[in-house]
Amino acid sequence: MARFSPQPLSFQFDPIMIAMRVLAAAVGGVLFAAAGVAAAGNFASDRQVDFFAKGTHQFYVWCGSGGDYVATIQGSNAEDAQMKLYSAAKASGKTTCWPVWQGRLSG
């Protein structure tokens, strides 16, 4: 009859090893999150520059009554372009529409 020692099983539940595994997972999670924040920060700063730049801006025009569409318009910045597009939509009878900025088109 074979006998097995309980030593290997008890080694797996060592409190110090559990703490080390949790610490390693936490450090890995923090590093992963920091990398994501750094990448998002670069993306956000480019979009902020585009928002305030002169040029052609693209908008998704959301209409409460349906009939959403995508439009582009020139403006000194995104806010100026948005208000031009909003005024044009109102003048054409689309009173429930609001342009949502998508970005500045290059070129």
HUMO-V522556 format. One record per residue. N is the residue number from 0. PSI is psi in radians with two decimals (none if undefined). Layout:
n->(N/N)
psi->(PSI/PSI)
//
This chain:
n->(0/1/2/3/4/5/6/7/8/9/10/11/12/13/14/15/16/17/18/19/20/21/22/23/24/25/26/27/28/29/30/31/32/33/34/35/36/37/38/39/40/41/42/43/44/45/46/47/48/49/50/51/52/53/54/55/56/57/58/59/60/61/62/63/64/65/66/67/68/69/70/71/72/73/74/75/76/77/78/79/80/81/82/83/84/85/86/87/88/89/90/91/92/93/94/95/96/97/98/99/100/101/102/103/104/105/106)
psi->(2.31/2.50/2.40/2.42/2.43/-0.02/-0.86/-0.63/-0.73/-0.44/-0.57/-0.46/0.41/2.19/-0.60/-0.72/-0.67/-0.77/-0.68/-0.71/-0.75/-0.75/-0.76/-0.71/-0.69/-0.77/-0.75/-0.72/-0.72/-0.75/-0.72/-0.76/-0.70/-0.68/-0.70/-0.71/-0.70/-0.75/-0.73/-0.60/-0.72/-0.73/-0.77/-0.67/-0.61/-0.71/-0.57/-0.70/-0.77/-0.64/-0.69/0.05/2.61/2.49/-2.82/2.17/2.50/2.41/2.53/2.06/1.93/2.23/2.23/-0.49/0.17/3.10/0.59/2.68/2.94/2.39/2.69/2.59/2.58/2.56/2.79/-0.37/3.13/-0.65/-0.74/-0.80/-0.70/-0.76/-0.62/-0.79/-0.69/-0.79/-0.71/-0.68/-0.75/-0.73/-0.50/0.14/0.08/1.36/-0.18/0.36/2.56/2.17/2.32/2.12/2.31/-0.47/3.03/2.38/2.37/2.68/none)
//
